[in-house]
Amino acid sequence: MPITKEEKKEIIKKFGKNDQDTGSTEVQIAILSHRIRELTEHLKIHKKDKHTRRGLVQLVSHRKKLMKYLIRSDAEAYMKIVKELSLRS
């Protein structure tokens, strides 16, 4: 269930400024979005898994805070990441 090294490198390559850029807001949002999708699929199967549900809510909250920061600091990057990750409908 955790994100593999290859998946993480691919996300960093796509959203980061270089291969070592793991801390930028865009990369963090992309990694969190990947984990949120995986946990959502897990919870569709295991409906009574309350511990995972709590973790999912925490991840969504963390991503929301990062997105609020990104829209304040760089609205253009915010629009780009929302479009690429299809976060808003």
ZAVOKE-825262 format. One record per residue: residue number from 1; residue in three letters; x, y, z of N, C-alpha, C, O in turn. Coordinates in Angstrom, 3 decimals. Atoms other than C-alpha are relative to their C-alpha. Layout:
N
num_residuo_n.xx_n.yy_n.zz_ca.xx_ca.yy_ca.zz_c.xx_c.yy_c.zz_o.xx_o.yy_o.zz
NUM_ALA_X_Y_Z_X_Y_Z_X_Y_Z_X_Y_Z
...
END
This chain:
89
num_residuo_n.xx_n.yy_n.zz_ca.xx_ca.yy_ca.zz_c.xx_c.yy_c.zz_o.xx_o.yy_o.zz
1_MET_0.803_-1.200_0.000_0.000_0.000_0.000_0.852_1.273_0.000_0.403_2.274_-0.557
2_PRO_-0.788_-1.232_0.070_2.833_2.529_0.516_0.491_0.254_-1.421_0.527_-0.650_-2.255
3_ILE_-0.472_-0.398_1.322_4.165_4.408_-2.478_1.395_-0.589_-0.235_2.253_-0.536_0.646
4_THR_-1.292_0.607_0.302_7.069_2.658_-4.197_1.001_1.085_-0.402_0.622_2.208_-0.734
5_LYS_-1.057_-0.955_0.353_10.414_4.336_-4.915_-0.128_0.451_-1.455_0.100_1.618_-1.773
6_GLU_0.120_-0.326_1.412_9.799_4.176_-8.664_-1.140_0.986_-0.237_-0.997_1.941_-1.001
7_GLU_1.132_-0.907_0.149_6.385_5.828_-8.383_0.356_1.394_0.522_0.002_2.405_-0.086
8_LYS_-0.377_-1.275_-0.588_7.819_8.534_-6.144_0.972_0.752_-0.907_0.846_1.965_-1.079
9_LYS_-0.947_-0.642_0.912_10.710_9.214_-8.547_-0.712_0.552_-1.225_-0.386_1.636_-1.709
10_GLU_0.761_-0.445_1.170_8.265_9.461_-11.437_-0.790_1.275_0.309_-0.839_2.194_-0.508
11_ILE_0.747_-1.194_-0.408_6.116_11.977_-9.543_0.939_1.187_0.159_0.619_2.298_-0.263
12_ILE_-0.976_-1.081_-0.197_9.190_14.010_-8.577_0.499_0.513_-1.349_0.670_1.718_-1.534
13_LYS_-0.474_-0.402_1.323_10.395_14.008_-12.189_-1.064_0.846_-0.715_-0.734_1.806_-1.411
14_LYS_1.082_-0.698_0.702_6.994_15.193_-13.430_-0.291_1.376_0.603_-0.497_2.341_-0.133
15_PHE_0.432_-1.234_-0.645_6.254_17.902_-10.848_1.134_0.820_0.604_0.945_2.001_0.895
16_GLY_-1.103_-0.706_-0.633_9.656_18.836_-9.418_0.805_0.830_-0.976_0.680_0.689_-2.192
17_LYS_-0.855_-0.847_0.821_12.133_21.371_-10.666_1.228_-0.777_-0.489_1.770_-0.486_-1.555
18_ASN_-1.078_0.902_0.398_14.874_18.699_-10.760_-0.233_-1.348_0.680_-1.256_-1.536_1.339
19_ASP_0.191_1.347_-0.548_15.383_15.065_-9.684_0.101_-0.058_1.520_-0.389_-1.007_2.133
20_GLN_-0.171_-0.012_-1.454_16.281_16.015_-6.094_-1.056_0.845_0.707_-1.004_0.985_1.929
21_ASP_0.980_-0.924_-0.546_13.292_18.349_-5.574_-1.173_-0.757_0.617_-2.189_-0.989_-0.038
22_THR_1.080_0.726_-0.668_11.193_16.485_-3.024_-0.822_0.891_0.923_-1.885_0.481_1.389
23_GLY_0.655_-0.829_-0.997_10.186_19.404_-0.837_-0.879_1.097_-0.545_-1.560_1.769_0.229
24_SER_0.826_-1.080_0.530_8.469_21.793_-3.227_-1.477_-0.338_0.211_-1.864_-1.503_0.301
25_THR_1.416_0.162_-0.301_4.787_22.322_-2.642_-0.697_-0.852_-1.058_-1.544_-1.682_-0.729
26_GLU_0.641_0.758_1.081_3.800_20.913_-6.033_0.261_-1.492_0.132_-0.645_-2.303_-0.060
27_VAL_-0.359_1.417_-0.149_5.655_17.642_-5.426_-0.717_-0.594_1.208_-1.229_-1.712_1.141
28_GLN_0.679_0.501_-1.192_4.221_17.285_-1.929_-1.481_-0.246_-0.277_-2.032_-1.259_0.155
29_ILE_1.423_0.159_0.326_0.671_17.797_-3.247_-0.200_-1.217_-0.902_-1.150_-1.977_-0.714
30_ALA_0.128_1.137_0.918_1.223_15.257_-6.034_0.172_-1.330_0.731_-0.569_-2.279_0.474
31_ILE_-0.220_1.233_-0.754_2.589_12.621_-3.637_-1.185_-0.281_0.921_-1.640_-1.420_1.028
32_LEU_1.168_0.184_-0.863_-0.258_13.193_-1.193_-1.213_-0.446_-0.807_-1.984_-1.291_-0.352
33_SER_1.136_0.383_0.846_-2.781_12.922_-4.032_0.084_-1.465_-0.394_-0.931_-2.159_-0.443
34_HIS_-0.186_1.411_0.339_-1.297_9.574_-5.049_-0.392_-0.893_1.184_-1.105_-1.882_1.018
35_ARG_0.330_0.781_-1.197_-1.544_8.264_-1.474_-1.495_0.053_0.306_-2.072_-0.945_0.735
36_ILE_1.433_-0.143_-0.254_-5.097_9.605_-1.129_-0.793_-0.901_-0.937_-1.759_-1.537_-0.516
37_ARG_0.695_0.884_0.945_-6.184_7.761_-4.276_0.116_-1.461_0.420_-0.859_-2.209_0.355
38_GLU_-0.193_1.391_-0.426_-4.671_4.502_-2.996_-0.852_-0.327_1.219_-1.487_-1.381_1.270
39_LEU_0.786_0.252_-1.204_-6.326_4.818_0.404_-1.499_0.006_-0.292_-2.258_-0.737_0.331
40_THR_1.412_-0.026_0.376_-9.659_5.679_-1.200_-0.411_-1.339_-0.600_-1.481_-1.862_-0.288
41_GLU_0.287_1.317_0.575_-9.510_2.472_-3.232_-0.030_-1.076_1.088_-0.873_-1.972_1.053
42_HIS_-0.032_0.951_-1.105_-8.594_0.532_-0.083_-1.295_0.066_0.803_-1.849_-0.963_1.189
43_LEU_1.193_-0.161_-0.822_-11.559_1.976_1.789_-1.280_-0.408_-0.726_-2.290_-0.695_-0.083
44_LYS_1.163_0.497_0.733_-13.968_1.044_-0.994_-0.198_-1.490_0.267_-1.324_-1.987_0.282
45_ILE_0.067_1.441_-0.264_-13.126_-2.588_-0.254_-0.231_-0.258_1.486_-1.081_-1.070_1.853
46_HIS_0.047_0.214_-1.450_-12.652_-2.372_3.533_-0.728_1.166_0.656_-0.104_2.097_1.166
47_LYS_0.818_-1.124_-0.446_-15.508_-0.145_4.615_0.105_0.288_1.497_-0.126_1.423_1.913
48_LYS_-0.035_-0.196_-1.450_-15.030_-0.643_8.371_1.387_0.308_0.552_1.588_0.284_1.766
49_ASP_-1.367_-0.297_-0.416_-11.343_0.242_8.484_0.088_1.450_0.470_0.436_2.343_-0.302
50_LYS_0.077_-1.358_-0.552_-11.647_3.268_10.768_1.372_0.651_0.127_1.483_1.869_-0.018
51_HIS_-1.341_-0.557_-0.163_-7.894_3.704_11.324_0.507_0.578_-1.323_1.104_1.654_-1.349
52_THR_-0.407_-0.490_1.306_-7.219_4.057_7.614_-0.817_1.221_-0.384_-0.293_2.153_-0.994
53_ARG_0.857_-1.149_0.306_-10.173_6.430_7.277_0.508_1.255_0.704_0.502_2.340_0.123
54_ARG_-0.533_-1.141_-0.746_-8.697_8.681_9.968_1.279_0.516_-0.657_1.477_1.725_-0.781
55_GLY_-1.216_-0.394_0.695_-5.335_8.668_8.196_-0.297_0.711_-1.309_0.381_1.673_-1.669
56_LEU_0.403_-0.620_1.254_-7.054_9.521_4.919_-0.481_1.429_0.234_-0.133_2.336_-0.522
57_VAL_0.498_-1.340_-0.320_-8.822_12.489_6.505_1.171_0.930_0.339_1.156_2.101_-0.040
58_GLN_-1.174_-0.812_-0.326_-5.479_13.728_7.869_0.775_0.378_-1.256_1.228_1.514_-1.393
59_LEU_-0.710_-0.290_1.248_-3.843_13.436_4.442_-0.743_1.034_-0.837_-0.125_1.930_-1.412
60_VAL_0.799_-0.966_0.758_-6.707_15.315_2.779_0.130_1.387_0.612_0.227_2.382_-0.106
61_SER_-0.147_-1.275_-0.692_-6.429_18.041_5.402_1.369_0.618_-0.281_1.476_1.820_-0.526
62_HIS_-1.358_-0.489_0.266_-2.667_18.326_4.891_0.108_0.525_-1.430_0.702_1.577_-1.667
63_ARG_-0.035_-0.438_1.396_-3.105_18.546_1.106_-0.763_1.306_-0.181_-0.345_2.177_-0.943
64_LYS_0.789_-1.230_0.083_-5.774_21.212_1.546_0.804_1.204_0.491_0.750_2.274_-0.115
65_LYS_-0.832_-1.083_-0.526_-3.397_23.330_3.651_1.100_0.369_-0.983_1.379_1.549_-1.194
66_LEU_-1.045_-0.269_0.986_-0.626_22.958_1.079_-0.562_0.721_-1.221_0.098_1.593_-1.786
67_MET_0.606_-0.645_1.157_-2.999_23.966_-1.703_-0.379_1.445_0.311_-0.273_2.314_-0.554
68_LYS_0.289_-1.378_-0.396_-4.110_27.052_0.237_1.269_0.835_-0.039_1.247_1.986_-0.475
69_TYR_-1.293_-0.700_0.048_-0.442_28.011_0.604_0.404_0.261_-1.443_0.859_1.356_-1.774
70_LEU_-0.431_-0.126_1.392_0.227_27.393_-3.096_-0.807_1.061_-0.733_-0.242_1.818_-1.522
71_ILE_0.805_-1.010_0.701_-2.681_29.539_-4.291_0.366_1.405_0.469_0.269_2.363_-0.299
72_ARG_-0.445_-1.312_-0.500_-1.450_32.380_-2.062_1.336_0.398_-0.611_1.540_1.554_-0.982
73_SER_-1.361_-0.322_0.430_2.152_32.138_-3.204_0.170_-0.020_-1.517_0.896_0.811_-2.062
74_ASP_-0.188_0.129_1.448_1.852_31.054_-6.865_-1.280_-0.551_-0.626_-1.450_-1.763_-0.750
75_ALA_1.310_0.412_0.527_-1.626_30.990_-8.408_0.138_-0.766_-1.314_-0.659_-1.660_-1.599
76_GLU_-0.183_0.684_1.277_-0.305_29.887_-11.792_0.377_-1.474_0.213_-0.136_-2.358_-0.473
77_ALA_-0.383_1.381_-0.317_1.345_26.784_-10.319_-1.183_-0.764_0.578_-1.346_-1.957_0.323
78_TYR_1.208_0.621_-0.573_-1.870_26.093_-8.386_-0.924_-0.474_-1.118_-1.391_-1.613_-1.097
79_MET_0.892_0.372_1.096_-3.951_26.112_-11.570_0.578_-1.168_-0.803_-0.155_-2.056_-1.237
80_LYS_-0.649_1.072_0.756_-1.403_23.884_-13.321_-0.150_-1.343_0.710_-0.481_-2.348_0.080
81_ILE_0.048_1.272_-0.729_-1.360_21.252_-10.576_-1.436_-0.502_0.148_-1.667_-1.711_0.133
82_VAL_1.404_0.406_-0.081_-5.158_21.246_-10.206_-0.428_-0.644_-1.313_-1.149_-1.642_-1.325
83_LYS_0.356_0.541_1.308_-5.490_20.648_-13.930_0.656_-1.356_-0.244_0.006_-2.283_-0.728
84_GLU_-0.711_1.245_0.269_-2.824_17.925_-14.108_-0.462_-1.146_0.881_-0.524_-2.290_0.431
85_LEU_0.436_1.054_-0.920_-4.049_16.023_-11.051_-1.513_-0.183_-0.006_-2.036_-1.096_0.632
86_SER_1.465_-0.016_0.070_-7.729_16.729_-11.852_-0.617_-0.077_1.397_-1.395_-0.980_1.705
87_LEU_0.475_-0.031_-1.378_-8.448_17.663_-8.238_-1.368_0.654_0.127_-2.180_0.232_0.950
88_ARG_1.305_-0.679_-0.038_-11.380_19.995_-8.856_-0.766_-0.378_-1.251_-0.178_-0.561_-2.317
89_SER_0.765_0.366_1.184_-14.233_19.135_-11.158_-0.462_1.183_-0.794_-1.121_1.018_-1.821
END
